[in-house]
Amino acid sequence: MNSHPEQADTLIVGARLIDGTGSPAVERDVAVRDGRIVAITAPGGLAGWRADAIFEAEGRVLAPGFIDVHTHDDTHVIRSPQMLPKLTQGVTTVIVGNCGISASPVTLKGDPPDPMNLLGDAAAFKYPTFAAYVDAVNAARPAVNVGALIGHTALRNNHMDRLDRAATPSEVEGMRAQLEEALDNGALGLSSGLAYGSAFNAPPEEVKALAEPLSKAGALYTTHMRTEFDAILDAMDEAYQVGRHARVPVVISHLKCAGPSNWGRSVEVLKSLETSRDGQPVGCDCYPYNRSSSTLDLKQVTGDIDITITWSTPHPEMAGKLIREVAAEWGVSQQEAGKRLQPAGAVYHNMSEDDVRRILSHPATMVGSDGLPNDPLPHPRLWGAFPRVLGHYARDTALLPLEEAVRKMTSLSARRFGILERGEVKVGYHADLVLFDPEKVRDAATFAEPQQPADGIDAVWVNGVLSYRERAVTGERAGHFVARGAGSRLDAHGAF
């Protein structure tokens, strides 16, 4: 017996370890001290150790904490730092600032323009510099770590008198200066939301010029493309062009084939992604559902898909109803009903399940929830995305092996975004960990009742601190702002 027993804060013994790299599961014991993983041994290898807490995993899966690469939690991590929708899924790091909208750096002239209103009302935008936002995150001590992108639309809002035109060269210079300040303070990169009216009139040249500082910083470019409908391949080409011009990796946000005329095109969409990857690092994220959600876009009110209203400022009583039901109730067209409901939010029944499965299972795809925490009736992805992949897609439908599902939520995400020493269960790495029951894990959130914690998530540690156990938060919050590391990295196979 060891006469000088090692001391740990936590021992997790008898776990089925899935380390995040895609390697097969193995039986292991794990020791955590001072927020880091300090030992990983064969079963019984920690017998001589002492610890403040010992967890008997009893064959349940121990994995790296999940990284939600696509969130709109920018203000939520500060206002609701317990972060229940994410912590209860096993998520330990969120990336905010997606789709061109970020909480900082922002100076409003009035109400936030659509879709920045997804992040809150004018009072929520209190961070004129990115450094101020970082300070606010750390002061809030959220229960999860926070990495951040800078939104193109947010920058346009700061420097332009109106958003329905291209920025002038001097306006782009002003945007670039703010982007550079953010990159100097650890921002992960630039995001765009070119499908929205607030950025749709920005030509590719504007985005290319703005993206130029990214390469020197080792940052990346993510995009909610100009369209996810019939012209999707052209929109993908535009994304690749921005990446090539700026010499940076590209992540296509929530890749999908939207609209019935587009169903089945995931084969050619993924072929485009693969072809482009030869000369340009490109990846994507997706959420595991065949319905999307955002603000209500009248261009999509065509009558060929169902649209559920999730909120409406002038008509809050219509939340939860289909827009065709609202139109019938009012005796008007769906388009007229959409106008009367504005500003509003919606869930769009606009994807084919076959396309979702094909995109989700592709090796280049990460998992991101794209949840909207401020929606009164949010899409269930806010609470259910990660357990849905583990339960419904990996276990119940055998779409992909459990180890591959975990990789898409952990190491792939950390490497893409340059988040160092997270995303793997590895000695020396931060102890962001989740213990779950692979037989029981499932999403409980539904479209009718979306605010439901997942089943089968047994314990979550953030930076070594037990933050969630057996369906209850511990009250400990150990998350903090996570700065960009050494830039996004290619893996050993040259894949991004």
PEZI-V771137 format. One record per pair of residues at least 12 apart in sequence whose C-alpha atoms are under 7 Angstrom apart, sorted by the first residue. I is the first residue (numbers start at 0). J is the second residue. D is the distance in Angstrom with one decimal. If there is no record, write none. Layout:
# PEZI-V771137
I_J_D, I_J_D
This chain:
# PEZI-V771137
0_47_6.6, 1_47_5.8, 4_47_5.4, 4_48_5.1, 4_49_6.5, 5_47_7.0, 5_48_4.8, 5_49_6.2, 6_48_5.8, 6_49_4.9, 6_50_5.7, 7_30_6.2, 7_31_5.8, 7_32_4.9, 7_49_6.1, 7_50_4.6, 7_51_6.9, 8_31_5.8, 8_32_4.9, 8_50_5.1, 8_51_5.1, 8_52_6.4, 9_30_5.9, 9_31_5.1, 9_32_6.8, 9_50_5.5, 9_51_6.0, 9_52_4.8, 9_53_5.7, 10_29_5.8, 10_30_4.6, 10_31_6.4, 10_50_6.4, 10_52_6.4, 10_53_4.7, 10_54_6.1, 11_28_5.7, 11_29_5.2, 11_30_6.5, 11_53_6.0, 11_54_4.7, 11_55_6.1, 11_56_6.4, 12_27_6.9, 12_28_4.3, 12_29_6.4, 12_54_6.2, 12_55_5.3, 12_56_5.7, 13_26_6.5, 13_27_6.1, 13_28_5.8, 13_42_6.2, 13_55_6.2, 13_56_5.2, 13_57_5.4, 13_58_5.7, 14_26_5.7, 14_27_5.5, 14_28_6.2, 14_56_4.9, 14_57_6.3, 14_58_4.9, 14_59_5.6, 14_60_5.9, 14_61_5.9, 15_27_6.4, 15_58_5.2, 15_59_5.7, 15_60_4.6, 15_61_6.0, 16_60_5.7, 16_61_4.9, 16_62_6.2, 17_60_6.7, 17_61_6.1, 17_62_5.1, 17_402_6.2, 18_62_5.7, 18_63_6.5, 18_423_5.4, 18_424_4.8, 19_62_6.5, 19_63_6.2, 19_405_5.7, 19_406_4.7, 19_409_5.7, 19_410_5.5, 19_422_6.3, 19_423_4.9, 19_424_6.8, 20_406_5.5, 20_410_5.9, 20_423_6.7, 21_402_5.0, 21_403_5.2, 21_406_5.4, 22_402_6.6, 23_402_6.5, 26_41_6.6, 26_42_6.5, 27_39_6.5, 27_40_5.6, 27_41_4.9, 27_42_5.3, 28_40_5.3, 28_41_6.2, 28_42_5.6, 28_45_6.9, 31_430_6.7, 31_463_6.4, 33_463_6.9, 34_429_5.9, 34_430_5.5, 34_462_4.6, 34_463_4.0, 35_427_5.9, 35_428_5.6, 35_429_4.4, 35_430_4.7, 35_462_6.9, 35_463_6.3, 36_425_6.6, 36_426_5.0, 36_427_5.4, 36_428_5.7, 36_429_6.2, 36_430_5.3, 37_426_5.2, 37_427_6.0, 38_426_5.8, 39_426_6.8, 59_434_6.7, 59_435_5.9, 59_436_5.1, 59_437_6.9, 60_434_5.6, 60_435_5.4, 60_436_6.2, 60_437_6.7, 61_432_6.9, 61_433_5.8, 61_434_4.5, 61_435_6.7, 62_424_6.7, 62_432_5.8, 62_433_5.4, 62_434_6.5, 63_409_6.4, 63_422_5.5, 63_423_5.3, 63_424_5.5, 63_431_5.9, 63_432_4.6, 63_433_6.0, 64_89_5.9, 64_90_5.6, 64_91_5.1, 64_409_7.0, 64_422_6.8, 64_431_4.9, 64_432_4.3, 64_433_5.1, 65_89_5.9, 65_90_4.3, 65_91_5.7, 65_92_6.7, 65_408_5.2, 65_409_5.4, 66_90_5.8, 66_91_6.2, 66_92_4.8, 66_93_5.9, 66_408_5.7, 66_409_5.6, 66_412_6.5, 67_90_6.5, 67_92_6.2, 67_93_4.8, 67_94_6.2, 67_366_6.8, 67_367_5.0, 67_368_6.4, 68_93_6.1, 68_94_5.0, 68_366_6.9, 68_367_5.0, 68_412_6.7, 69_94_5.9, 69_95_6.7, 69_97_6.3, 69_367_4.5, 69_368_5.9, 69_369_5.1, 70_93_6.5, 70_94_5.9, 70_95_5.2, 70_97_6.6, 70_368_6.3, 70_369_4.8, 70_370_5.9, 71_95_5.5, 71_96_6.4, 71_97_6.6, 71_118_6.7, 71_369_6.6, 71_370_6.6, 71_371_6.0, 72_95_5.8, 72_372_6.7, 73_95_5.3, 73_96_6.4, 73_101_6.6, 73_102_5.8, 73_118_6.8, 74_102_6.6, 74_118_6.3, 74_123_6.7, 75_372_6.9, 76_136_7.0, 76_141_5.8, 77_135_7.0, 77_136_5.9, 77_139_5.4, 77_141_6.8, 80_139_6.4, 80_140_6.6, 80_141_4.1, 80_142_6.0, 81_141_6.0, 81_142_5.2, 82_141_6.9, 82_142_6.1, 84_381_6.2, 84_382_4.7, 84_452_7.0, 85_382_6.5, 87_452_5.7, 87_453_6.4, 87_456_7.0, 88_382_6.8, 88_383_6.8, 88_385_6.2, 88_386_6.2, 88_453_6.0, 88_456_6.6, 89_433_5.5, 89_456_6.6, 89_459_5.9, 91_143_4.8, 91_144_6.1, 91_431_6.3, 91_461_5.9, 92_143_5.3, 92_144_4.4, 92_145_5.7, 93_143_7.0, 93_144_6.2, 93_145_5.1, 93_146_6.2, 94_145_5.9, 94_146_4.7, 94_147_5.3, 95_146_6.3, 95_147_4.8, 95_148_6.1, 96_147_5.6, 96_148_4.5, 96_149_5.5, 96_150_5.8, 96_190_7.0, 97_148_6.4, 97_150_6.6, 97_190_5.6, 98_150_6.9, 98_190_5.7, 98_191_5.1, 98_192_4.3, 98_222_6.1, 98_223_5.1, 99_150_3.7, 99_151_4.6, 99_152_4.9, 99_153_6.6, 99_190_4.8, 99_191_3.7, 99_192_4.4, 100_115_5.5, 100_150_4.5, 100_151_6.8, 100_152_5.7, 100_153_5.4, 101_149_5.8, 101_150_5.0, 101_153_6.0, 102_124_5.8, 102_126_6.8, 103_126_5.3, 103_127_6.2, 103_128_6.1, 103_129_5.4, 103_132_6.3, 104_126_5.8, 104_127_4.7, 104_128_4.4, 104_129_5.1, 105_124_6.5, 105_126_6.0, 105_127_4.8, 105_153_6.1, 105_157_6.2, 106_127_5.5, 106_157_5.6, 107_157_6.8, 113_197_6.8, 114_294_6.6, 117_373_6.8, 118_373_6.9, 119_373_7.0, 129_181_5.2, 130_181_7.0, 130_184_6.2, 133_480_6.4, 136_479_6.7, 136_480_6.3, 137_479_5.3, 137_480_6.1, 140_476_6.1, 140_477_6.5, 140_478_6.0, 140_479_6.1, 141_476_5.8, 141_477_6.8, 141_478_5.2, 141_479_6.5, 142_476_4.1, 142_477_5.5, 142_478_4.9, 143_461_6.6, 143_477_6.9, 143_478_4.3, 143_479_6.8, 144_478_4.3, 144_479_4.7, 144_480_5.7, 144_481_6.3, 145_479_6.1, 145_480_4.7, 145_481_5.6, 146_187_6.8, 146_480_6.0, 146_481_5.0, 146_482_6.4, 147_186_5.4, 147_187_5.7, 148_186_5.7, 148_187_5.2, 148_188_5.0, 148_189_5.5, 148_190_6.2, 149_178_6.9, 149_186_7.0, 149_188_6.3, 149_189_4.9, 149_190_5.9, 150_189_6.0, 150_190_4.9, 150_191_5.9, 151_189_6.8, 151_190_6.0, 151_191_5.1, 152_191_6.8, 152_197_6.5, 152_198_6.0, 154_174_5.5, 155_174_7.0, 158_170_5.8, 158_173_6.7, 158_174_6.9, 162_197_5.1, 162_198_6.6, 163_196_6.8, 163_197_6.2, 163_200_5.7, 164_200_5.1, 164_201_6.4, 165_200_5.7, 165_201_4.7, 165_202_6.4, 166_201_6.9, 166_205_6.8, 171_209_6.3, 175_209_5.6, 179_212_6.7, 182_216_6.6, 185_482_4.2, 185_483_4.9, 186_482_6.2, 186_483_6.0, 187_218_5.5, 187_219_6.7, 187_416_6.5, 187_483_5.1, 188_213_6.5, 188_218_4.8, 188_219_4.8, 188_220_5.8, 189_219_6.5, 189_220_5.0, 189_221_6.3, 190_220_5.8, 190_221_4.6, 190_222_5.4, 191_221_6.5, 191_222_4.7, 191_223_5.9, 192_222_6.1, 192_223_4.6, 192_224_6.3, 193_223_6.2, 193_224_5.5, 193_225_4.4, 194_223_6.8, 194_224_6.0, 194_225_4.2, 194_226_5.6, 199_225_6.8, 203_237_7.0, 206_241_6.9, 207_241_5.1, 207_244_6.4, 207_245_6.5, 210_245_5.7, 211_245_4.8, 213_245_6.9, 213_247_6.9, 214_245_6.3, 214_246_5.9, 214_247_5.5, 217_485_6.4, 217_486_4.1, 217_487_6.8, 218_486_5.4, 218_487_6.7, 219_247_5.5, 219_248_5.3, 219_249_6.1, 220_242_6.9, 220_247_6.9, 220_248_6.4, 220_249_4.9, 220_250_6.3, 221_249_5.6, 221_250_4.5, 221_251_5.8, 221_252_6.5, 222_250_6.5, 222_251_5.2, 222_252_5.5, 223_251_6.5, 223_252_5.1, 227_255_6.4, 227_256_5.9, 227_257_5.5, 228_256_6.3, 228_257_5.0, 228_258_6.1, 228_261_6.3, 229_261_5.9, 232_268_6.7, 243_279_6.6, 248_279_6.8, 248_280_4.7, 248_281_5.8, 249_280_6.3, 249_281_4.8, 249_282_6.4, 250_281_5.7, 250_282_4.8, 250_283_4.9, 251_282_6.3, 251_283_4.5, 251_284_6.6, 252_283_5.8, 252_284_5.4, 252_285_6.9, 253_283_6.9, 253_284_5.1, 253_285_4.2, 253_286_6.4, 254_283_6.3, 254_284_6.2, 254_285_5.6, 256_350_6.4, 256_354_7.0, 257_349_5.4, 257_350_5.4, 258_349_5.0, 258_350_6.3, 259_349_6.8, 262_350_6.8, 262_351_5.7, 262_354_7.0, 263_354_6.1, 265_354_5.4, 265_357_6.8, 265_358_6.8, 280_495_5.5, 281_495_6.3, 282_363_5.3, 282_364_6.3, 282_495_6.3, 283_363_6.4, 283_364_5.0, 283_365_6.2, 284_364_5.1, 284_365_4.4, 284_366_5.4, 284_367_5.8, 285_359_6.4, 285_364_6.8, 285_365_6.5, 285_366_5.4, 285_367_5.7, 286_366_5.9, 286_367_5.5, 286_368_5.3, 286_369_7.0, 286_384_6.4, 287_355_6.8, 287_359_7.0, 287_384_6.2, 287_387_7.0, 287_388_6.5, 288_355_6.9, 289_348_6.9, 289_349_6.8, 289_350_4.8, 289_351_6.1, 289_352_5.7, 289_355_6.3, 290_346_6.5, 290_347_5.4, 290_348_4.6, 290_349_5.7, 290_350_6.0, 291_346_5.6, 291_347_5.1, 291_348_6.7, 291_349_6.9, 292_345_5.6, 292_346_4.2, 292_347_5.9, 292_378_6.6, 293_344_5.8, 293_345_5.7, 293_346_6.7, 294_343_5.8, 294_344_4.0, 294_345_5.8, 295_343_5.3, 295_344_4.8, 295_345_5.2, 297_334_6.7, 297_337_6.3, 300_333_6.7, 300_334_6.0, 304_348_6.0, 304_349_6.3, 305_321_6.6, 305_347_6.4, 305_348_5.4, 306_321_5.5, 306_322_5.7, 306_345_6.4, 306_346_5.7, 306_347_4.7, 306_348_6.1, 307_319_6.1, 307_320_5.6, 307_321_4.3, 307_322_6.0, 307_345_5.4, 307_346_5.0, 307_347_6.6, 308_320_5.7, 308_321_6.1, 308_322_6.4, 308_344_5.9, 308_345_4.4, 308_346_6.5, 309_344_5.1, 309_345_5.0, 309_346_6.8, 309_374_6.8, 309_375_6.9, 309_376_5.3, 309_377_6.8, 310_343_5.3, 310_344_5.0, 310_374_6.8, 310_375_6.6, 311_340_5.6, 311_341_6.4, 311_342_5.9, 311_343_4.1, 311_344_6.5, 312_341_6.9, 312_342_5.8, 312_343_6.2, 313_340_6.2, 314_340_6.1, 346_378_7.0, 360_398_6.9, 360_399_6.4, 364_407_6.6, 365_407_4.6, 365_408_6.1, 365_411_6.8, 365_412_6.3, 366_407_5.9, 366_408_5.5, 368_380_5.4, 368_381_6.0, 368_384_5.4, 369_381_7.0, 376_449_7.0, 377_449_6.3, 378_446_6.2, 378_449_6.4, 379_444_5.1, 379_445_5.4, 379_446_5.7, 379_449_4.5, 379_450_7.0, 382_444_6.2, 382_450_6.3, 382_451_6.4, 382_452_6.2, 383_442_4.7, 383_443_6.7, 383_444_5.6, 383_453_6.4, 386_440_6.0, 386_441_5.0, 386_442_5.2, 386_453_6.5, 387_441_5.6, 387_442_4.9, 388_404_6.8, 389_401_6.6, 389_404_6.5, 389_440_6.8, 390_440_5.4, 390_441_4.7, 391_441_6.8, 409_422_4.2, 409_423_6.7, 410_422_4.2, 410_423_5.7, 414_487_5.6, 414_488_5.4, 415_487_4.6, 415_488_6.0, 415_495_6.6, 416_486_6.8, 416_487_5.0, 417_483_5.6, 417_484_5.0, 417_485_5.9, 417_486_4.4, 417_487_4.3, 417_488_6.7, 418_483_5.8, 418_484_5.5, 419_484_5.5, 429_462_5.7, 430_460_6.8, 430_461_6.5, 430_462_4.9, 430_463_4.6, 431_460_5.4, 431_461_4.6, 431_462_5.2, 431_463_6.3, 432_459_5.8, 432_460_5.0, 432_461_6.7, 433_458_5.8, 433_459_4.5, 433_460_6.4, 434_456_6.4, 434_457_5.5, 434_458_5.1, 434_459_6.4, 435_455_5.6, 435_456_4.5, 435_457_5.2, 436_455_5.2, 436_456_6.7, 439_454_6.5, 439_455_4.9, 440_454_5.1, 440_455_3.9, 440_456_6.3, 441_453_5.9, 441_454_5.3, 441_455_6.6, 442_454_6.5, 457_469_5.0, 461_477_5.9, 461_478_6.4, 462_477_6.3, 462_478_7.0, 464_477_6.4
